[in-house]
Amino acid sequence: MKKVALLILVALGLFFLWRWWTGNDAATADRGKAIVYDRVWVDHLPTSETDNFQIFAAVTEQPMGVFQATSMWKGSFEMFRYVDKGDGKAVITYPQSKESERVSYRAYKCKEAKFQFCLELSGASRGTKKYYSQDGWEIGSHKLVDVLSRVAAIAAE
């Protein structure tokens, strides 16, 4: 009887250790899939009209997205198609070059650099490794037009 009780205690301890290690809120349980897509992400807000910054976005309606490096005056972008594999992984295909890569993501609520959401990408050969977003930056949101206007105004200062 003591062995069974000890085995149950060890199993419970391992379970709680696993829950603590992997996080236990909805945003981390699926690596933030609900936050990653249909949202505009930036590596920072531009500080001048010539400040280069990175943009990432991926939409679910047509599984496509973009990596963009831009300032107010000059920029470049590359579109991609993706297949979400679940558990924080996606396969990205760049139609222009016919390259594919397996990318891992983790999106979560944060309070960094005055943003509300953080996104970490690994395995992507384009863009940067960390992006930020805010409420209202959802693609399709009426607030997104205001956001783009604010970014342009910040860049013009």
C-alpha atoms as an extended CHARMM CRD file, in Angstrom:
* protein
*
       157  EXT
         1         1  MET       CA              0.0000000000        0.0000000000        0.0000000000  PROA      1               0.0000000000
         2         2  LYS       CA              2.8490000000        2.3820000000        0.8320000000  PROA      2               0.0000000000
         3         3  LYS       CA              4.4660000000        1.6890000000       -2.5620000000  PROA      3               0.0000000000
         4         4  VAL       CA              1.2230000000        2.5690000000       -4.3880000000  PROA      4               0.0000000000
         5         5  ALA       CA              0.8360000000        5.8020000000       -2.4080000000  PROA      5               0.0000000000
         6         6  LEU       CA              4.4860000000        6.7100000000       -3.0790000000  PROA      6               0.0000000000
         7         7  LEU       CA              4.0540000000        5.9540000000       -6.7920000000  PROA      7               0.0000000000
         8         8  ILE       CA              0.9510000000        8.1960000000       -6.9370000000  PROA      8               0.0000000000
         9         9  LEU       CA              2.8110000000       11.0190000000       -5.1540000000  PROA      9               0.0000000000
        10        10  VAL       CA              5.7600000000       10.7430000000       -7.5570000000  PROA      10              0.0000000000
        11        11  ALA       CA              3.3940000000       10.7270000000      -10.5690000000  PROA      11              0.0000000000
        12        12  LEU       CA              1.5660000000       13.8050000000       -9.2610000000  PROA      12              0.0000000000
        13        13  GLY       CA              4.8750000000       15.5630000000       -8.6040000000  PROA      13              0.0000000000
        14        14  LEU       CA              6.0620000000       14.8320000000      -12.1320000000  PROA      14              0.0000000000
        15        15  PHE       CA              2.7460000000       16.0270000000      -13.5730000000  PROA      15              0.0000000000
        16        16  PHE       CA              2.8900000000       19.3370000000      -11.6830000000  PROA      16              0.0000000000
        17        17  LEU       CA              6.5470000000       19.7820000000      -12.6110000000  PROA      17              0.0000000000
        18        18  TRP       CA              5.6450000000       19.2460000000      -16.2930000000  PROA      18              0.0000000000
        19        19  ARG       CA              2.7380000000       21.7460000000      -16.0300000000  PROA      19              0.0000000000
        20        20  TRP       CA              5.0120000000       24.3250000000      -14.4340000000  PROA      20              0.0000000000
        21        21  TRP       CA              7.7480000000       23.7510000000      -17.0430000000  PROA      21              0.0000000000
        22        22  THR       CA              5.4460000000       24.0160000000      -20.0920000000  PROA      22              0.0000000000
        23        23  GLY       CA              3.2010000000       26.7630000000      -18.7100000000  PROA      23              0.0000000000
        24        24  ASN       CA             -0.4320000000       26.2780000000      -17.9370000000  PROA      24              0.0000000000
        25        25  ASP       CA             -2.3390000000       29.0620000000      -19.6720000000  PROA      25              0.0000000000
        26        26  ALA       CA             -4.0850000000       28.7370000000      -23.0310000000  PROA      26              0.0000000000
        27        27  ALA       CA             -1.6130000000       30.9950000000      -24.8360000000  PROA      27              0.0000000000
        28        28  THR       CA              1.3290000000       28.7240000000      -24.0750000000  PROA      28              0.0000000000
        29        29  ALA       CA             -0.4340000000       25.3680000000      -24.2350000000  PROA      29              0.0000000000
        30        30  ASP       CA             -0.7010000000       25.6580000000      -28.0150000000  PROA      30              0.0000000000
        31        31  ARG       CA              2.4460000000       27.8410000000      -28.3140000000  PROA      31              0.0000000000
        32        32  GLY       CA              0.1700000000       30.8260000000      -28.9550000000  PROA      32              0.0000000000
        33        33  LYS       CA             -1.4850000000       29.7300000000      -32.1880000000  PROA      33              0.0000000000
        34        34  ALA       CA             -4.5360000000       31.8770000000      -31.4000000000  PROA      34              0.0000000000
        35        35  ILE       CA             -2.2840000000       34.9440000000      -31.1100000000  PROA      35              0.0000000000
        36        36  VAL       CA              0.2150000000       34.3770000000      -33.9700000000  PROA      36              0.0000000000
        37        37  TYR       CA             -2.1020000000       34.4820000000      -36.9490000000  PROA      37              0.0000000000
        38        38  ASP       CA             -4.2310000000       37.3510000000      -38.2780000000  PROA      38              0.0000000000
        39        39  ARG       CA             -2.1370000000       39.9620000000      -36.4990000000  PROA      39              0.0000000000
        40        40  VAL       CA              0.5670000000       42.4520000000      -37.4980000000  PROA      40              0.0000000000
        41        41  TRP       CA              3.9050000000       42.0030000000      -35.7290000000  PROA      41              0.0000000000
        42        42  VAL       CA              6.8690000000       44.4200000000      -35.6750000000  PROA      42              0.0000000000
        43        43  ASP       CA             10.3510000000       44.1450000000      -34.2260000000  PROA      43              0.0000000000
        44        44  HSD       CA             10.0980000000       47.7480000000      -32.9550000000  PROA      44              0.0000000000
        45        45  LEU       CA              8.2470000000       50.9530000000      -33.6770000000  PROA      45              0.0000000000
        46        46  PRO       CA             10.2290000000       53.1920000000      -36.0130000000  PROA      46              0.0000000000
        47        47  THR       CA             11.8470000000       56.2220000000      -34.4160000000  PROA      47              0.0000000000
        48        48  SER       CA             12.2720000000       58.2080000000      -37.6310000000  PROA      48              0.0000000000
        49        49  GLU       CA             11.1280000000       58.0740000000      -41.2250000000  PROA      49              0.0000000000
        50        50  THR       CA             14.3720000000       56.3580000000      -42.2610000000  PROA      50              0.0000000000
        51        51  ASP       CA             14.4400000000       53.8570000000      -39.3860000000  PROA      51              0.0000000000
        52        52  ASN       CA             14.2520000000       50.3260000000      -40.8060000000  PROA      52              0.0000000000
        53        53  PHE       CA             11.9860000000       47.8910000000      -39.0050000000  PROA      53              0.0000000000
        54        54  GLN       CA             10.7420000000       44.3550000000      -39.5800000000  PROA      54              0.0000000000
        55        55  ILE       CA              7.1210000000       43.3230000000      -40.0800000000  PROA      55              0.0000000000
        56        56  PHE       CA              5.6640000000       39.8170000000      -39.9420000000  PROA      56              0.0000000000
        57        57  ALA       CA              2.0670000000       38.8220000000      -40.6310000000  PROA      57              0.0000000000
        58        58  ALA       CA              0.3200000000       35.5580000000      -41.4810000000  PROA      58              0.0000000000
        59        59  VAL       CA             -3.3740000000       35.2650000000      -42.2660000000  PROA      59              0.0000000000
        60        60  THR       CA             -5.5700000000       32.2230000000      -41.8600000000  PROA      60              0.0000000000
        61        61  GLU       CA             -8.2320000000       32.9330000000      -44.5070000000  PROA      61              0.0000000000
        62        62  GLN       CA             -5.7160000000       32.0950000000      -47.2350000000  PROA      62              0.0000000000
        63        63  PRO       CA             -2.7220000000       30.5870000000      -45.4180000000  PROA      63              0.0000000000
        64        64  MET       CA             -0.2650000000       33.2110000000      -46.5880000000  PROA      64              0.0000000000
        65        65  GLY       CA              2.0170000000       35.6970000000      -44.9390000000  PROA      65              0.0000000000
        66        66  VAL       CA              4.7950000000       38.2110000000      -45.3770000000  PROA      66              0.0000000000
        67        67  PHE       CA              8.2090000000       39.0930000000      -44.0400000000  PROA      67              0.0000000000
        68        68  GLN       CA              8.9240000000       42.7630000000      -44.6910000000  PROA      68              0.0000000000
        69        69  ALA       CA             11.8920000000       45.0260000000      -43.9720000000  PROA      69              0.0000000000
        70        70  THR       CA             10.9400000000       48.6520000000      -44.4490000000  PROA      70              0.0000000000
        71        71  SER       CA             11.2330000000       52.2910000000      -43.5320000000  PROA      71              0.0000000000
        72        72  MET       CA              8.7850000000       54.9940000000      -44.5150000000  PROA      72              0.0000000000
        73        73  TRP       CA             10.6860000000       55.4840000000      -47.7860000000  PROA      73              0.0000000000
        74        74  LYS       CA             12.1250000000       52.1400000000      -48.8210000000  PROA      74              0.0000000000
        75        75  GLY       CA             11.4230000000       48.5030000000      -48.2040000000  PROA      75              0.0000000000
        76        76  SER       CA             11.4240000000       44.9390000000      -49.3930000000  PROA      76              0.0000000000
        77        77  PHE       CA              9.1550000000       42.0090000000      -48.7180000000  PROA      77              0.0000000000
        78        78  GLU       CA              8.7490000000       38.3320000000      -49.3970000000  PROA      78              0.0000000000
        79        79  MET       CA              5.4020000000       36.5890000000      -49.3560000000  PROA      79              0.0000000000
        80        80  PHE       CA              5.0210000000       32.9810000000      -48.2680000000  PROA      80              0.0000000000
        81        81  ARG       CA              2.5090000000       30.1840000000      -47.9720000000  PROA      81              0.0000000000
        82        82  TYR       CA              2.3430000000       28.1290000000      -44.8070000000  PROA      82              0.0000000000
        83        83  VAL       CA              0.8860000000       24.9760000000      -43.3090000000  PROA      83              0.0000000000
        84        84  ASP       CA              0.4660000000       25.0480000000      -39.5410000000  PROA      84              0.0000000000
        85        85  LYS       CA              1.5990000000       21.6940000000      -38.1320000000  PROA      85              0.0000000000
        86        86  GLY       CA              0.3690000000       22.3890000000      -34.6140000000  PROA      86              0.0000000000
        87        87  ASP       CA              2.3500000000       22.5230000000      -31.3820000000  PROA      87              0.0000000000
        88        88  GLY       CA              4.0430000000       25.7690000000      -32.4080000000  PROA      88              0.0000000000
        89        89  LYS       CA              5.3650000000       24.6000000000      -35.7540000000  PROA      89              0.0000000000
        90        90  ALA       CA              4.6340000000       25.5970000000      -39.3410000000  PROA      90              0.0000000000
        91        91  VAL       CA              6.1240000000       24.7890000000      -42.7270000000  PROA      91              0.0000000000
        92        92  ILE       CA              6.7260000000       27.9470000000      -44.7540000000  PROA      92              0.0000000000
        93        93  THR       CA              7.1460000000       27.8610000000      -48.5350000000  PROA      93              0.0000000000
        94        94  TYR       CA              8.4620000000       30.8380000000      -50.5030000000  PROA      94              0.0000000000
        95        95  PRO       CA              6.8700000000       30.5390000000      -53.9880000000  PROA      95              0.0000000000
        96        96  GLN       CA              9.3940000000       32.8420000000      -55.6880000000  PROA      96              0.0000000000
        97        97  SER       CA             12.4460000000       30.7660000000      -54.7330000000  PROA      97              0.0000000000
        98        98  LYS       CA             10.5810000000       27.4880000000      -54.1020000000  PROA      98              0.0000000000
        99        99  GLU       CA             12.3900000000       27.2000000000      -50.7440000000  PROA      99              0.0000000000
       100       100  SER       CA             10.7020000000       25.6380000000      -47.7250000000  PROA      100             0.0000000000
       101       101  GLU       CA             11.6050000000       25.6860000000      -44.0570000000  PROA      101             0.0000000000
       102       102  ARG       CA             10.1680000000       24.4100000000      -40.8160000000  PROA      102             0.0000000000
       103       103  VAL       CA              9.5870000000       27.2860000000      -38.4040000000  PROA      103             0.0000000000
       104       104  SER       CA              8.8290000000       27.1370000000      -34.6920000000  PROA      104             0.0000000000
       105       105  TYR       CA              6.8540000000       29.8820000000      -32.9990000000  PROA      105             0.0000000000
       106       106  ARG       CA              5.8980000000       30.8890000000      -29.4940000000  PROA      106             0.0000000000
       107       107  ALA       CA              3.4770000000       33.7700000000      -28.9650000000  PROA      107             0.0000000000
       108       108  TYR       CA              2.4520000000       34.9770000000      -25.5360000000  PROA      108             0.0000000000
       109       109  LYS       CA              1.1890000000       37.9340000000      -23.5680000000  PROA      109             0.0000000000
       110       110  CYS       CA              4.0160000000       40.1610000000      -22.4180000000  PROA      110             0.0000000000
       111       111  LYS       CA              4.8100000000       43.6780000000      -21.2990000000  PROA      111             0.0000000000
       112       112  GLU       CA              7.9850000000       44.4120000000      -23.2320000000  PROA      112             0.0000000000
       113       113  ALA       CA              8.7970000000       47.6510000000      -25.0100000000  PROA      113             0.0000000000
       114       114  LYS       CA              5.2490000000       48.9120000000      -24.3190000000  PROA      114             0.0000000000
       115       115  PHE       CA              3.7110000000       46.0350000000      -26.2900000000  PROA      115             0.0000000000
       116       116  GLN       CA              1.1320000000       43.4940000000      -25.1160000000  PROA      116             0.0000000000
       117       117  PHE       CA              2.1860000000       40.4240000000      -27.1170000000  PROA      117             0.0000000000
       118       118  CYS       CA              5.5290000000       38.8270000000      -27.9630000000  PROA      118             0.0000000000
       119       119  LEU       CA              6.3360000000       36.4040000000      -30.7670000000  PROA      119             0.0000000000
       120       120  GLU       CA              9.5180000000       34.3580000000      -30.9900000000  PROA      120             0.0000000000
       121       121  LEU       CA             10.3280000000       32.6760000000      -34.3070000000  PROA      121             0.0000000000
       122       122  SER       CA             13.0780000000       30.1490000000      -34.8580000000  PROA      122             0.0000000000
       123       123  GLY       CA             14.0960000000       28.3820000000      -38.0190000000  PROA      123             0.0000000000
       124       124  ALA       CA             13.0190000000       31.2330000000      -40.3250000000  PROA      124             0.0000000000
       125       125  SER       CA             15.7420000000       32.4850000000      -42.6480000000  PROA      125             0.0000000000
       126       126  ARG       CA             13.8510000000       35.7570000000      -43.1860000000  PROA      126             0.0000000000
       127       127  GLY       CA             12.8910000000       38.4450000000      -40.7220000000  PROA      127             0.0000000000
       128       128  THR       CA             14.0650000000       38.6220000000      -37.1500000000  PROA      128             0.0000000000
       129       129  LYS       CA             13.7310000000       36.2970000000      -34.1840000000  PROA      129             0.0000000000
       130       130  LYS       CA             11.4420000000       38.4160000000      -31.9760000000  PROA      130             0.0000000000
       131       131  TYR       CA              8.3890000000       40.5040000000      -32.8020000000  PROA      131             0.0000000000
       132       132  TYR       CA              5.8200000000       42.4980000000      -30.8360000000  PROA      132             0.0000000000
       133       133  SER       CA              2.1350000000       43.3410000000      -31.2580000000  PROA      133             0.0000000000
       134       134  GLN       CA             -0.7470000000       45.0170000000      -29.4560000000  PROA      134             0.0000000000
       135       135  ASP       CA             -4.5000000000       44.7540000000      -29.0550000000  PROA      135             0.0000000000
       136       136  GLY       CA             -6.1170000000       46.3000000000      -32.1130000000  PROA      136             0.0000000000
       137       137  TRP       CA             -3.3810000000       45.0870000000      -34.4690000000  PROA      137             0.0000000000
       138       138  GLU       CA             -5.5280000000       42.1690000000      -35.5840000000  PROA      138             0.0000000000
       139       139  ILE       CA             -5.8130000000       41.8940000000      -39.3590000000  PROA      139             0.0000000000
       140       140  GLY       CA             -9.3450000000       42.8170000000      -40.3390000000  PROA      140             0.0000000000
       141       141  SER       CA             -9.7280000000       45.0400000000      -37.3070000000  PROA      141             0.0000000000
       142       142  HSD       CA            -10.9660000000       48.5660000000      -37.9390000000  PROA      142             0.0000000000
       143       143  LYS       CA             -8.2720000000       49.6610000000      -35.4950000000  PROA      143             0.0000000000
       144       144  LEU       CA             -5.5250000000       48.4290000000      -37.8380000000  PROA      144             0.0000000000
       145       145  VAL       CA             -5.9380000000       51.4630000000      -40.1000000000  PROA      145             0.0000000000
       146       146  ASP       CA             -5.4080000000       53.6630000000      -37.0340000000  PROA      146             0.0000000000
       147       147  VAL       CA             -2.3430000000       51.6200000000      -36.1070000000  PROA      147             0.0000000000
       148       148  LEU       CA             -0.7930000000       52.0470000000      -39.5440000000  PROA      148             0.0000000000
       149       149  SER       CA             -1.5080000000       55.7850000000      -39.3650000000  PROA      149             0.0000000000
       150       150  ARG       CA              0.1620000000       55.9890000000      -35.9440000000  PROA      150             0.0000000000
       151       151  VAL       CA              3.2250000000       54.0670000000      -37.1840000000  PROA      151             0.0000000000
       152       152  ALA       CA              3.5130000000       56.4620000000      -40.1400000000  PROA      152             0.0000000000
       153       153  ALA       CA              3.1370000000       59.4600000000      -37.7950000000  PROA      153             0.0000000000
       154       154  ILE       CA              5.8300000000       58.1350000000      -35.4590000000  PROA      154             0.0000000000
       155       155  ALA       CA              8.1240000000       57.5660000000      -38.4240000000  PROA      155             0.0000000000
       156       156  ALA       CA              7.5020000000       61.1110000000      -39.6980000000  PROA      156             0.0000000000
       157       157  GLU       CA              8.5010000000       62.7260000000      -36.3750000000  PROA      157             0.0000000000
